[in-house]
């Protein structure tokens, strides 16, 4: 029997997108146990919110996550509107969905690029991030910002989309279909990607339900949940689109779900832009007060359901503000998904739920028997990439050919 040891990953590490602490219990190269510690990124957002007026609160929650920097504001303003019984103009609803779906595309592209990097396909990484820049260009045209778009407010949105910009935006979005088709074919056809991801990190439908997993993590296991459909808001009940699911619950299906969701996002954006040509009027009901009451705001962020609760006491500040991000629910599923796999596979499994970024990378791993440092961040990625190289040699494959022509 192999001697059991521990490989710590985190709380700050290149493979983790939030400060989380994973202790991989391993026997040789096989993972036999996992401990997860959360709570390293406490910034007091909920308490800070109580000292801000409602307009400031929306800017505050925009900083919870840089990649989901419109998901939290949408959920927050919907909670304020629910508490204060505030109406939102129809035109603003379409703009909210446009911004939200653009964010979904750029978030999924970011994840796809990182997945390619962890697997040793740096060409996929560079191409995914290159085309993600086109999405950020659209954001810059609409909002003036490439991130933290500052579009949401209670009662509507802060900026309209000009009629003369709609054809340009439609073309920029339509131009994304070709590279997305390329990525879809790459994932579907490349034998090395399939060998590295199929049957790896499987999460069953029952495990999704037991852990209350959310977003692509749940839908990749055949659990058809999506806040946009289940609790219609913004313009999601006014346009046609489909909830994307897969059945196997492995890393491969998590990639498939995200890629196909980007096509649905484009479909939603195009319909919303067409609606803006006929739906006129204000984009802001300009509320003057928030009546006493309680409100809940839900939004389907790229990683899953974002939940905001607001309690109003009739002043210009929330009396209570509660936030739950999807990573809080999804990260814990790694306890099921990583067991039985190798250390080389652990890197992509832990990243497959797409935990939120915190932009820091630092890791120390210690052999508990000798006290000797045995793994660094570069070592973990090297393990994964070496496995890809071995599979490529075994299968006689040469990696994806990324020709857009």
GIZIMO-V636281 format. One record per residue. N is the residue number from 0. RES is the residue in one small letter. OMEGA is omega in radians with two decimals (none if undefined). Layout:
# GIZIMO-V636281
n:N res:RES omega:OMEGA
n:N res:RES omega:OMEGA
This chain:
# GIZIMO-V636281
n:0 res:x omega:-3.14
n:1 res:x omega:3.08
n:2 res:x omega:-3.14
n:3 res:x omega:3.08
n:4 res:x omega:-3.07
n:5 res:x omega:3.00
n:6 res:x omega:3.09
n:7 res:x omega:3.03
n:8 res:x omega:-3.14
n:9 res:x omega:0.05
n:10 res:x omega:3.08
n:11 res:x omega:-2.98
n:12 res:x omega:-3.07
n:13 res:x omega:-3.07
n:14 res:x omega:-3.06
n:15 res:x omega:-3.01
n:16 res:x omega:2.92
n:17 res:x omega:3.06
n:18 res:x omega:3.12
n:19 res:x omega:-3.10
n:20 res:x omega:3.09
n:21 res:x omega:3.01
n:22 res:x omega:3.10
n:23 res:x omega:3.03
n:24 res:x omega:-3.02
n:25 res:x omega:2.95
n:26 res:x omega:-2.97
n:27 res:x omega:3.11
n:28 res:x omega:-3.05
n:29 res:x omega:3.10
n:30 res:x omega:-3.11
n:31 res:x omega:3.13
n:32 res:x omega:-3.13
n:33 res:x omega:2.99
n:34 res:x omega:-3.11
n:35 res:x omega:3.06
n:36 res:x omega:-3.14
n:37 res:x omega:3.00
n:38 res:x omega:-3.13
n:39 res:x omega:-3.00
n:40 res:x omega:-3.12
n:41 res:x omega:-3.12
n:42 res:x omega:3.08
n:43 res:x omega:-3.08
n:44 res:x omega:-3.07
n:45 res:x omega:3.13
n:46 res:x omega:3.08
n:47 res:x omega:-3.12
n:48 res:x omega:-3.11
n:49 res:x omega:3.13
n:50 res:x omega:-3.14
n:51 res:x omega:3.00
n:52 res:x omega:-2.95
n:53 res:x omega:-3.14
n:54 res:x omega:3.11
n:55 res:x omega:-3.13
n:56 res:x omega:-3.13
n:57 res:x omega:3.09
n:58 res:x omega:3.13
n:59 res:x omega:-3.08
n:60 res:x omega:3.06
n:61 res:x omega:-3.13
n:62 res:x omega:3.10
n:63 res:x omega:-3.13
n:64 res:x omega:-3.13
n:65 res:x omega:-3.11
n:66 res:x omega:3.11
n:67 res:x omega:-2.99
n:68 res:x omega:2.93
n:69 res:x omega:-3.13
n:70 res:x omega:3.12
n:71 res:x omega:3.08
n:72 res:x omega:3.11
n:73 res:x omega:3.13
n:74 res:x omega:-3.12
n:75 res:x omega:-3.11
n:76 res:x omega:3.09
n:77 res:x omega:3.07
n:78 res:x omega:3.09
n:79 res:x omega:-3.13
n:80 res:x omega:3.10
n:81 res:x omega:-3.14
n:82 res:x omega:-3.05
n:83 res:x omega:-3.14
n:84 res:x omega:-3.05
n:85 res:x omega:3.11
n:86 res:x omega:3.12
n:87 res:x omega:3.11
n:88 res:x omega:-3.09
n:89 res:x omega:-3.13
n:90 res:x omega:3.12
n:91 res:x omega:3.13
n:92 res:x omega:3.11
n:93 res:x omega:3.14
n:94 res:x omega:3.09
n:95 res:x omega:-3.13
n:96 res:x omega:3.10
n:97 res:x omega:-3.13
n:98 res:x omega:-3.13
n:99 res:x omega:-3.11
n:100 res:x omega:3.01
n:101 res:x omega:3.11
n:102 res:x omega:3.12
n:103 res:x omega:-3.13
n:104 res:x omega:-3.08
n:105 res:x omega:3.09
n:106 res:x omega:3.14
n:107 res:x omega:3.09
n:108 res:x omega:3.09
n:109 res:x omega:3.12
n:110 res:x omega:-3.13
n:111 res:x omega:3.12
n:112 res:x omega:3.13
n:113 res:x omega:3.10
n:114 res:x omega:3.09
n:115 res:x omega:3.13
n:116 res:x omega:-3.12
n:117 res:x omega:-3.12
n:118 res:x omega:-3.13
n:119 res:x omega:3.11
n:120 res:x omega:-3.08
n:121 res:x omega:3.05
n:122 res:x omega:3.06
n:123 res:x omega:3.13
n:124 res:x omega:-3.07
n:125 res:x omega:3.13
n:126 res:x omega:3.13
n:127 res:x omega:-3.12
n:128 res:x omega:3.08
n:129 res:x omega:-3.13
n:130 res:x omega:3.01
n:131 res:x omega:3.10
n:132 res:x omega:3.11
n:133 res:x omega:3.08
n:134 res:x omega:3.13
n:135 res:x omega:3.05
n:136 res:x omega:3.09
n:137 res:x omega:3.09
n:138 res:x omega:-3.11
n:139 res:x omega:3.11
n:140 res:x omega:-3.06
n:141 res:x omega:-2.95
n:142 res:x omega:-3.05
n:143 res:x omega:-3.12
n:144 res:x omega:3.06
n:145 res:x omega:3.02
n:146 res:x omega:-3.05
n:147 res:x omega:-2.88
n:148 res:x omega:3.08
n:149 res:x omega:-3.10
n:150 res:x omega:-2.97
n:151 res:x omega:3.00
n:152 res:x omega:3.07
n:153 res:x omega:-3.14
n:154 res:x omega:3.12
n:155 res:x omega:3.10
n:156 res:x omega:-3.04
n:157 res:x omega:-3.09
n:158 res:x omega:3.04
n:159 res:x omega:2.99
n:160 res:x omega:-3.07
n:161 res:x omega:-3.14
n:162 res:x omega:-3.11
n:163 res:x omega:3.12
n:164 res:x omega:-3.05
n:165 res:x omega:3.11
n:166 res:x omega:3.13
n:167 res:x omega:-3.14
n:168 res:x omega:3.14
n:169 res:x omega:3.13
n:170 res:x omega:-3.14
n:171 res:x omega:3.13
n:172 res:x omega:-3.14
n:173 res:x omega:-3.13
n:174 res:x omega:3.12
n:175 res:x omega:-3.04
n:176 res:x omega:-3.11
n:177 res:x omega:3.11
n:178 res:x omega:3.11
n:179 res:x omega:3.06
n:180 res:x omega:3.09
n:181 res:x omega:3.13
n:182 res:x omega:3.13
n:183 res:x omega:3.13
n:184 res:x omega:3.13
n:185 res:x omega:-3.13
n:186 res:x omega:-3.09
n:187 res:x omega:-2.97
n:188 res:x omega:-3.00
n:189 res:x omega:-3.08
n:190 res:x omega:-3.12
n:191 res:x omega:3.08
n:192 res:x omega:-3.14
n:193 res:x omega:3.13
n:194 res:x omega:-3.13
n:195 res:x omega:-2.99
n:196 res:x omega:-3.13
n:197 res:x omega:-3.12
n:198 res:x omega:-3.11
n:199 res:x omega:3.09
n:200 res:x omega:-3.07
n:201 res:x omega:3.03
n:202 res:x omega:-3.10
n:203 res:x omega:3.11
n:204 res:x omega:3.14
n:205 res:x omega:3.09
n:206 res:x omega:3.05
n:207 res:x omega:-3.13
n:208 res:x omega:-3.11
n:209 res:x omega:-3.10
n:210 res:x omega:-3.10
n:211 res:x omega:3.12
n:212 res:x omega:-2.97
n:213 res:x omega:2.97
n:214 res:x omega:3.14
n:215 res:x omega:3.10
n:216 res:x omega:3.11
n:217 res:x omega:-3.06
n:218 res:x omega:3.09
n:219 res:x omega:3.10
n:220 res:x omega:3.09
n:221 res:x omega:3.12
n:222 res:x omega:-2.98
n:223 res:x omega:3.09
n:224 res:x omega:3.11
n:225 res:x omega:-3.08
n:226 res:x omega:-3.11
n:227 res:x omega:3.11
n:228 res:x omega:-3.03
n:229 res:x omega:3.10
n:230 res:x omega:-3.01
n:231 res:x omega:3.13
n:232 res:x omega:-3.05
n:233 res:x omega:-3.12
n:234 res:x omega:-3.02
n:235 res:x omega:3.07
n:236 res:x omega:-3.07
n:237 res:x omega:3.14
n:238 res:x omega:-3.12
n:239 res:x omega:3.08
n:240 res:x omega:-3.09
n:241 res:x omega:3.00
n:242 res:x omega:-3.09
n:243 res:x omega:3.07
n:244 res:x omega:2.97
n:245 res:x omega:-2.96
n:246 res:x omega:-2.94
n:247 res:x omega:3.07
n:248 res:x omega:3.13
n:249 res:x omega:-3.12
n:250 res:x omega:3.12
n:251 res:x omega:-3.12
n:252 res:x omega:3.06
n:253 res:x omega:3.07
n:254 res:x omega:-3.14
n:255 res:x omega:-3.13
n:256 res:x omega:-3.11
n:257 res:x omega:3.14
n:258 res:x omega:-3.13
n:259 res:x omega:3.09
n:260 res:x omega:3.13
n:261 res:x omega:3.05
n:262 res:x omega:3.09
n:263 res:x omega:3.10
n:264 res:x omega:3.10
n:265 res:x omega:3.11
n:266 res:x omega:3.13
n:267 res:x omega:-3.11
n:268 res:x omega:-3.12
n:269 res:x omega:3.11
n:270 res:x omega:-3.14
n:271 res:x omega:3.10
n:272 res:x omega:3.09
n:273 res:x omega:3.14
n:274 res:x omega:-3.13
n:275 res:x omega:3.12
n:276 res:x omega:-3.09
n:277 res:x omega:-3.14
n:278 res:x omega:-3.09
n:279 res:x omega:3.10
n:280 res:x omega:-3.07
n:281 res:x omega:3.03
n:282 res:x omega:-3.08
n:283 res:x omega:3.08
n:284 res:x omega:3.03
n:285 res:x omega:3.14
n:286 res:x omega:-3.12
n:287 res:x omega:-3.12
n:288 res:x omega:3.03
n:289 res:x omega:-3.10
n:290 res:x omega:3.07
n:291 res:x omega:3.13
n:292 res:x omega:3.12
n:293 res:x omega:-3.14
n:294 res:x omega:3.11
n:295 res:x omega:3.06
n:296 res:x omega:3.12
n:297 res:x omega:3.06
n:298 res:x omega:3.10
n:299 res:x omega:3.06
n:300 res:x omega:3.11
n:301 res:x omega:-3.12
n:302 res:x omega:-3.12
n:303 res:x omega:-3.01
n:304 res:x omega:2.96
n:305 res:x omega:-3.07
n:306 res:x omega:3.03
n:307 res:x omega:3.06
n:308 res:x omega:3.12
n:309 res:x omega:2.97
n:310 res:x omega:-3.13
n:311 res:x omega:3.05
n:312 res:x omega:3.10
n:313 res:x omega:3.07
n:314 res:x omega:-3.14
n:315 res:x omega:3.12
n:316 res:x omega:3.07
n:317 res:x omega:3.06
n:318 res:x omega:3.09
n:319 res:x omega:-3.13
n:320 res:x omega:3.14
n:321 res:x omega:-3.10
n:322 res:x omega:2.97
n:323 res:x omega:3.13
n:324 res:x omega:-3.07
n:325 res:x omega:3.14
n:326 res:x omega:3.12
n:327 res:x omega:-3.13
n:328 res:x omega:-2.98
n:329 res:x omega:-3.03
n:330 res:x omega:-3.06
n:331 res:x omega:3.14
n:332 res:x omega:3.10
n:333 res:x omega:3.10
n:334 res:x omega:3.11
n:335 res:x omega:-2.94
n:336 res:x omega:-2.98
n:337 res:x omega:-3.07
n:338 res:x omega:3.10
n:339 res:x omega:-3.14
n:340 res:x omega:-3.12
n:341 res:x omega:3.08
n:342 res:x omega:3.14
n:343 res:x omega:3.13
n:344 res:x omega:-3.09
n:345 res:x omega:-3.10
n:346 res:x omega:-3.10
n:347 res:x omega:3.12
n:348 res:x omega:-3.13
n:349 res:x omega:3.13
n:350 res:x omega:-3.00
n:351 res:x omega:3.10
n:352 res:x omega:3.10
n:353 res:x omega:3.12
n:354 res:x omega:-3.01
n:355 res:x omega:-3.11
n:356 res:x omega:2.96
n:357 res:x omega:2.94
n:358 res:x omega:3.07
n:359 res:x omega:3.11
n:360 res:x omega:3.10
n:361 res:x omega:-3.14
n:362 res:x omega:2.94
n:363 res:x omega:3.08
n:364 res:x omega:-3.02
n:365 res:x omega:2.98
n:366 res:x omega:-3.03
n:367 res:x omega:-3.12
n:368 res:x omega:-3.09
n:369 res:x omega:-3.07
n:370 res:x omega:-3.07
n:371 res:x omega:3.07
n:372 res:x omega:-3.05
n:373 res:x omega:-3.13
n:374 res:x omega:2.98
n:375 res:x omega:3.10
n:376 res:x omega:-3.14
n:377 res:x omega:3.13
n:378 res:x omega:-3.11
n:379 res:x omega:3.12
n:380 res:x omega:3.14
n:381 res:x omega:3.08
n:382 res:x omega:-3.13
n:383 res:x omega:-3.09
n:384 res:x omega:3.07
n:385 res:x omega:3.11
n:386 res:x omega:3.08
n:387 res:x omega:-3.13
n:388 res:x omega:3.12
n:389 res:x omega:3.13
n:390 res:x omega:3.14
n:391 res:x omega:3.13
n:392 res:x omega:-3.13
n:393 res:x omega:-3.09
n:394 res:x omega:-3.10
n:395 res:x omega:-3.11
n:396 res:x omega:-3.11
n:397 res:x omega:3.12
n:398 res:x omega:-3.06
n:399 res:x omega:3.07
n:400 res:x omega:-3.03
n:401 res:x omega:3.08
n:402 res:x omega:-3.03
n:403 res:x omega:-3.08
n:404 res:x omega:none
